[in-house]
């Protein structure tokens, strides 16, 4: 019986060692597998966070651009009034200059221009510049004696305006109507 018991114990020890080796190999494989799953989950998390951050920025920019569009649409209705104020100030009769009423008209115009600037709306530069098809609408040409004015804008018939978008780019609200020297 002792030999049988010893043989059984040896077989059990061998089986235990084999089981321990198999368990160790299984544990190593499981650990590697879990590490790979964790690494993939971490990568997926980073990519998801990146995509979500990009989505948030895009939505914020879209909201700002939409606000800019609403502002531009509303200002299209107000700009003719501001242009009329500008015309009134520019063509003020000499006998009215310095009058409190004419000073009041000038003050209203100046405040309107400050309001436009606060909304990121700017007047388009015209006189002395080359015509730009995106910014200027040439109405006609006018003979000029100076060679340097040929091909340049010599008169502004109606002011034009741009609005700055959230990304810093400018969009034309209304093209300036101009006369070009020939």
C-alpha positions in Angstrom: 0.0 0.0 0.0 2.9 2.3 0.7 4.1 2.0 -2.8 0.6 2.6 -4.2 0.2 5.6 -1.9 3.5 7.0 -2.8 2.7 6.5 -6.5 -0.7 8.2 -6.0 1.0 11.1 -4.2 3.6 11.4 -6.9 0.9 11.4 -9.6 -1.1 14.0 -7.6 2.0 16.2 -7.2 2.7 16.0 -10.9 -0.9 16.8 -11.7 -0.7 19.7 -9.2 2.5 21.0 -10.8 1.0 20.7 -14.3 -2.2 22.4 -13.1 -0.1 25.2 -11.5 1.9 25.6 -14.7 -1.3 25.6 -16.8 -2.9 28.0 -14.4 0.2 30.3 -14.5 0.2 30.2 -18.3 -3.6 30.9 -18.3 -3.0 33.7 -15.8 -0.3 35.2 -18.0 -2.5 34.9 -21.1 -5.4 36.4 -19.2 -3.3 39.3 -17.9 -2.0 40.0 -21.4 -5.5 39.8 -22.8 -6.8 42.2 -20.1 -3.9 44.6 -20.8 -4.7 44.6 -24.5 -8.4 45.2 -23.7 -7.4 48.0 -21.3 -5.0 49.6 -23.9 -7.8 49.4 -26.6 -10.3 50.9 -24.1 -7.9 53.7 -23.3 -7.3 54.4 -27.0 -11.0 54.3 -27.7 -11.6 56.8 -24.8 -8.9 59.2 -26.1 -10.4 59.1 -29.6 -14.0 59.5 -28.3 -12.9 62.5 -26.2 -11.1 64.0 -29.2 -14.1 63.6 -31.4 -16.4 65.0 -28.7 -14.1 68.0 -28.2 -14.1 68.6 -31.9 -17.8 68.3 -32.0 -18.2 70.9 -29.2 -15.9 73.3 -31.0 -17.8 72.9 -34.2 -21.1 73.5 -32.5 -19.8 76.6 -30.7 -18.5 78.0 -34.0 -21.7 77.1 -35.8 -23.7 79.0 -33.0 -21.4 82.0 -33.3 -21.7 81.9 -37.1 -25.4 81.6 -36.9 -25.4 84.6 -34.5 -23.3 86.5 -37.0 -25.7 85.6 -39.8 -28.7 86.8 -37.7 -26.8 90.1 -37.0 -26.0 90.5 -40.7 -29.6 89.9 -41.7 -30.9 92.4 -39.2 -28.2 95.0 -40.1 -29.1 94.8 -43.8 -32.3 96.6 -42.8 -30.6 99.2 -40.7 -27.6 100.0 -43.0 -29.6 102.2 -45.4 -30.6 104.4 -42.5 -26.9 104.7 -41.4 -26.0 105.4 -45.0 -28.6 108.3 -45.1 -27.1 109.7 -41.8 -23.6 109.5 -43.4 -24.9 111.3 -46.5 -26.6 114.0 -44.3 -23.3 114.5 -42.3 -21.2 114.6 -45.4 -23.4 117.0 -47.3 -24.3 119.4 -44.4 -24.8 122.9 -45.7 -22.1 125.3 -44.5 -24.5 127.6 -42.7 -25.7 124.6 -40.5 -22.3 123.4 -39.5 -21.7 124.0 -35.8 -25.4 124.2 -35.2 -26.6 122.1 -32.2 -29.1 120.3 -34.5 -26.4 119.3 -37.0 -24.0 118.4 -34.2 -26.8 116.1 -32.9 -27.1 114.4 -36.3 -23.3 113.9 -36.4 -23.5 112.4 -32.8 -26.2 110.0 -33.9 -24.1 108.9 -36.9 -21.0 108.5 -34.7 -22.9 106.3 -32.2 -24.4 104.2 -35.0 -20.8 103.6 -36.3 -19.7 102.6 -32.8 -22.6 100.2 -32.5 -21.6 98.6 -35.9 -18.0 98.2 -34.6 -19.3 96.5 -31.4 -21.1 94.0 -33.7 -17.9 93.3 -35.7 -19.3 95.2 -38.7 -16.9 97.3 -40.6 -17.3 99.7 -43.5 -15.5 98.6 -46.7 -12.6 100.8 -47.7 -13.2 102.2 -51.2 -11.6 105.5 -52.5 -8.1 105.0 -53.8 -8.3 101.2 -53.7 -8.4 98.7 -56.5 -11.9 97.4 -57.1 -12.4 93.9 -55.6 -15.3 91.9 -57.1 -16.2 90.5 -53.7 -16.3 93.9 -51.9 -17.2 96.4 -54.6 -19.9 96.8 -57.2 -18.7 99.2 -59.9 -21.6 101.3 -61.2 -19.7 103.3 -63.8 -16.4 104.7 -64.8 -15.2 108.3 -64.7 -12.5 110.0 -66.7 -9.6 111.0 -64.4 -6.6 113.3 -65.2 -4.2 111.6 -62.7 -2.6 108.5 -64.1 -2.4 107.0 -60.5 -6.2 107.0 -60.2 -6.8 105.0 -63.4 -8.2 101.7 -62.5 -8.8 102.8 -58.9 -12.0 103.7 -57.1 -12.5 107.4 -57.3 -16.0 107.8 -55.8 -18.2 105.9 -53.4 -21.8 106.0 -54.4 -23.0 103.8 -51.5 -21.1 102.3 -48.6 -20.5 98.6 -48.2 -20.1 96.6 -45.0 -18.5 93.3 -43.9 -19.0 91.3 -40.7 -16.3 89.3 -39.0 -17.1 85.6 -38.4 -16.1 83.6 -35.3 -13.0 82.2 -37.1 -11.8 85.8 -38.0 -12.8 85.7 -41.6 -15.0 88.5 -43.0 -18.2 88.1 -44.9 -19.8 90.8 -47.1 -23.1 92.0 -45.8 -23.5 94.6 -48.6 -21.0 95.4 -51.4 -19.9 99.0 -51.8 -21.3 100.7 -54.9 -18.4 102.6 -56.5 -17.2 104.6 -59.5 -13.9 103.6 -61.0 -11.4 105.9 -62.6 -10.5 105.5 -66.3 
